[in-house]
Amino acid sequence: MKNVKLGLVQMTCNANKEDNLQKAIIRIKEAAAKGAQIICLQELFTSLYFCDVEDYDNFALAESIPGPSTDVLQQVAGELGVVIIASLFEKRTEGLYHNTTAVLDADGSYLGKYRKMHIPDDPGFYEKFYFTPGDLGYKVFNTKFAKIGVLICWDQWYPEAARLTTLMGAEILFYPTAIGWATSQDQETNEEQHNAWQTIQSSHAIANGVHVVGVNRVGEEAGVKFWGGSFISNPFGKLLYKGSVNDEEVHVQEIDLGKSDSYRIHWPFLRDRRIDSYSQITKRFIDED
């Protein structure tokens, strides 16, 4: 057995960065008090989801990584003896910005960062205006408690990202997320999209034989109602936890990573991959000519 306790922090945010950071720290401490060892915060947790508009003033929300927020969270991680997964708006240099997640180990050390690879551009989600696509590739982090992979929100729709991160040895895939639906949409469309969001991530768990953790924000911002619904899927796609669609929650779930070998023995998808036949996957589209 290799038991690990995961903490999921699902919360609302406001326009004050310091308020949101301190709120997150309170929730981290709550999760740690419940026994959490690896604690994941939602995407861009220090602010409102500002990508609902294209506004140059929003670039002032960005910071360096490592930087002010990671400095504070490193101290919290070291004091509590927990791993923290923190999604932040990164200012790399003047005019160059990323949607980035930092990973802080249980001794307070900075393990590194992952920059979001897939950047959406849809009504209410104008991320291409703000974020340069990630250039660090897919990443895994050897934390005190597990070897983890971190992907971010829009990455969750791409099986290639989950597969490559798994092939690098990730035992758990974490997805900090900010996704919801426009309140102008009809309820049927909302339900279909919500179900698709959960299904695609659970399918990554099944296909790769790993636990998948999605941590989403909650509340309504600028006509978007965020789904909440943070969840943990085991490697057979069973939901071990599903959060509220309306309320803030701090949840701690124990999982057994020692079972991963059993999952992969019974459903040996990695064994049966035909890697000799996948060369065309790097094409945008496979034209007949």
C-alpha positions in Angstrom: 0.0 0.0 0.0 1.1 3.5 -0.7 -1.6 5.8 0.8 -1.6 9.5 0.0 -4.1 12.0 1.3 -5.2 14.6 -1.3 -6.6 18.0 -0.4 -8.9 19.9 -2.9 -9.7 23.5 -2.3 -12.8 24.8 -4.2 -13.5 28.4 -3.5 -14.9 31.7 -4.7 -12.7 34.7 -5.4 -12.9 38.5 -5.4 -11.0 41.3 -7.0 -8.4 41.7 -4.2 -5.3 39.5 -4.7 -4.2 39.6 -1.1 -7.7 38.6 0.2 -7.7 35.6 -2.2 -4.2 34.5 -1.2 -5.0 34.7 2.5 -8.3 32.9 2.0 -6.4 30.1 0.2 -3.9 29.8 3.0 -6.8 29.4 5.5 -8.2 26.6 3.3 -4.8 25.0 3.0 -4.5 24.9 6.7 -8.0 23.5 7.0 -7.0 20.7 4.6 -3.8 20.0 6.4 -5.6 19.8 9.7 -7.7 17.1 8.1 -4.6 15.2 7.1 -4.0 16.3 3.5 -0.5 15.8 2.2 -0.8 17.1 -1.3 -3.1 20.2 -1.6 -4.3 21.6 -5.0 -5.8 25.0 -5.5 -7.9 26.0 -8.4 -6.7 27.8 -11.6 -5.7 31.5 -11.1 -6.9 31.5 -7.5 -5.5 34.9 -6.5 -8.0 36.8 -8.6 -11.3 36.8 -10.4 -11.2 35.0 -13.7 -10.1 38.1 -15.6 -10.0 36.4 -19.0 -13.7 37.1 -19.5 -12.6 40.4 -21.1 -9.6 41.6 -23.1 -8.3 44.4 -20.9 -4.7 45.5 -20.8 -5.1 46.6 -17.1 -5.4 42.9 -16.1 -1.7 42.3 -16.9 -1.0 44.1 -13.6 -2.3 41.0 -11.8 0.7 38.9 -13.0 3.8 38.2 -11.0 7.1 36.4 -11.3 7.4 32.7 -10.4 9.1 32.2 -8.1 7.9 35.4 -6.6 5.7 37.0 -4.0 2.9 34.4 -3.8 5.2 31.4 -4.0 7.4 32.9 -1.3 4.4 33.0 1.0 3.1 29.6 0.1 6.6 28.0 0.4 6.6 29.1 4.0 3.1 27.7 4.6 4.1 24.4 2.9 7.2 24.0 5.1 5.4 24.9 8.3 2.5 22.4 7.6 4.6 19.7 5.9 2.4 19.6 2.8 2.8 19.8 -0.9 1.0 22.8 -2.5 0.0 23.1 -6.1 -0.6 26.8 -6.9 -1.9 28.1 -10.2 -0.8 31.7 -10.9 -0.6 34.4 -13.6 3.1 34.5 -14.5 5.0 37.5 -15.7 8.0 36.0 -17.4 9.4 39.3 -18.6 8.0 42.6 -20.1 5.3 41.6 -22.5 5.5 37.9 -22.0 3.0 36.2 -19.8 2.0 32.6 -19.0 -0.8 30.7 -17.2 1.5 28.7 -14.8 1.3 26.4 -11.9 4.0 26.2 -9.3 4.7 23.1 -7.2 6.0 23.5 -3.6 7.3 20.5 -1.7 6.5 19.6 1.9 9.8 21.1 3.1 8.9 24.4 1.6 11.2 24.1 -1.4 10.2 25.2 -4.8 10.2 22.2 -7.1 9.4 24.0 -10.4 6.5 25.1 -12.6 4.4 24.0 -15.5 3.2 26.4 -18.1 -0.2 25.8 -19.7 0.3 24.3 -23.1 -3.2 24.6 -24.6 -4.7 28.1 -24.6 -8.4 28.6 -25.4 -10.0 31.6 -27.1 -13.8 31.6 -26.7 -16.4 34.1 -25.7 -15.8 34.7 -22.0 -12.5 32.8 -22.1 -10.1 35.1 -24.0 -6.9 33.5 -22.8 -4.9 34.0 -26.0 -5.0 37.7 -25.3 -3.1 37.1 -22.0 -1.1 33.9 -22.2 1.8 32.7 -24.3 1.5 28.9 -24.8 3.8 27.0 -22.5 7.3 26.1 -23.7 8.5 23.9 -20.8 6.8 20.8 -22.2 4.9 18.4 -20.0 6.3 18.1 -16.4 6.3 15.7 -13.5 7.4 16.6 -10.0 8.9 14.3 -7.4 7.2 15.5 -4.2 7.7 14.0 -0.8 4.5 12.0 -1.1 4.1 11.1 -4.8 5.4 11.8 -8.3 2.7 14.1 -9.7 1.8 15.5 -13.1 0.2 19.0 -13.3 -1.9 20.1 -16.3 -4.1 23.2 -16.4 -7.8 23.5 -17.4 -8.0 23.6 -21.2 -5.2 20.9 -21.2 -7.8 18.6 -19.8 -9.5 18.1 -23.2 -6.3 16.6 -24.8 -5.5 13.0 -24.3 -2.0 13.6 -25.6 -1.2 15.8 -22.6 -2.4 13.2 -20.1 -0.6 10.4 -21.9 2.8 12.1 -22.2 2.7 13.2 -18.5 1.8 9.7 -17.5 4.6 8.3 -19.6 7.0 10.5 -17.7 6.0 8.6 -14.6 3.2 10.7 -13.0 1.3 8.7 -10.4 -1.5 11.3 -10.1 -2.7 13.9 -12.6 -3.8 17.2 -11.2 -5.9 19.8 -13.2 -6.3 23.2 -11.6 -9.4 24.6 -13.4 -11.7 27.6 -14.0 -14.6 26.4 -16.1 -18.3 27.0 -16.0 -21.2 28.1 -18.3 -22.6 31.3 -19.5 -25.9 32.0 -17.6 -27.4 32.9 -20.9 -27.1 29.3 -22.0 -29.9 26.8 -21.6 -29.8 24.2 -18.9 -29.5 21.3 -21.3 -26.4 22.7 -22.9 -24.9 23.4 -19.5 -25.5 19.8 -18.4 -24.0 18.3 -21.6 -20.9 20.5 -21.2 -20.5 19.7 -17.5 -20.8 16.0 -18.1 -18.3 16.1 -21.0 -15.8 18.0 -18.8 -16.0 15.3 -16.1 -16.1 12.4 -18.6 -13.0 13.4 -20.6 -10.9 13.6 -17.4 -12.2 10.4 -16.1 -11.3 8.8 -19.4 -7.7 10.0 -18.9 -7.6 8.2 -15.6 -8.8 5.0 -17.3 -6.6 5.1 -20.3 -3.5 5.8 -18.3 -4.2 3.8 -15.1 -3.7 6.8 -12.8 -5.9 8.9 -10.4 -7.1 12.2 -11.9 -7.9 15.2 -9.7 -9.8 18.2 -11.1 -10.1 21.3 -8.8 -12.5 23.9 -10.1 -13.6 27.3 -8.8 -17.1 28.0 -7.8 -19.4 31.1 -7.8 -20.7 33.5 -10.5 -18.4 36.0 -12.1 -19.4 38.4 -15.0 -22.2 36.2 -16.3 -20.3 32.9 -16.0 -21.4 30.4 -13.3 -18.4 28.3 -12.5 -19.3 24.6 -12.1 -17.4 23.8 -8.9 -17.8 20.0 -9.0 -14.2 19.3 -8.2 -13.6 15.6 -8.2 -11.3 12.6 -8.0 -11.4 9.7 -10.4 -9.7 6.4 -9.7 -8.0 4.5 -12.6 -11.2 2.7 -13.5 -13.1 6.0 -13.8 -15.0 5.7 -10.5 -15.6 9.0 -8.7 -14.2 8.8 -5.3 -15.4 12.4 -4.6 -17.5 14.9 -6.3 -17.8 18.5 -5.0 -20.8 20.8 -4.8 -21.7 22.8 -7.9 -22.6 25.8 -5.7 -20.6 25.9 -2.5 -17.0 26.3 -1.4 -15.5 23.1 -0.1 -12.3 21.7 1.4 -12.1 18.0 0.9 -9.5 15.5 1.8 -9.5 12.1 0.2 -7.1 9.2 0.8 -6.1 7.1 -2.2 -3.9 4.0 -2.5 -1.2 4.4 -5.2 -0.2 0.9 -4.5 -3.1 -0.3 -6.6 -1.9 1.3 -9.8 -0.1 -1.9 -10.8 -3.2 -4.0 -10.4 -5.3 -1.6 -12.5 -2.7 -1.7 -15.3 -2.3 -5.5 -15.1 -6.1 -6.0 -15.5 -6.4 -3.3 -18.2 -3.0 -3.3 -19.8 -3.4 -0.3 -22.1 0.2 0.8 -21.8 1.4 -2.7 -22.6 -0.7 -2.9 -25.8 0.1 0.6 -27.2 1.3 0.3 -30.9 3.9 3.0 -30.7 5.2 2.0 -34.1 1.9 3.2 -35.6 1.5 6.6 -34.1 4.0 8.8 -36.1 1.2 10.8 -37.8 -0.1 12.1 -34.4 2.1 15.1 -34.9 0.2 16.2 -37.9 -2.5 18.8 -37.6 -4.8 16.7 -39.9 -4.1 13.6 -41.9 -5.0 14.6 -45.5 -5.4 11.9 -48.1 -2.8 13.4 -50.3 
